[in-house]
């Protein structure tokens, strides 16, 4: 009976650790402060599109042409 309780407790602790890891990895990134230098240009800046922000609301307007099917 004691071993069963230890297994159940270990599984619960493991699930809590996994949940904490998922939450910490999916947290919203902090915005830059004014004192830090700007990041180097990437291919996204060269393509003329901003990087999509997963936390911003979806835009209904776009300058791209729709795909022809």
Secondary structure, DSSP 8 states (H G I E B T S, - for coil): -HHHHHHHHHHHHHHHHHHHHHHHHTS------TTS------HHHHHT-----TTS---S--SS-----
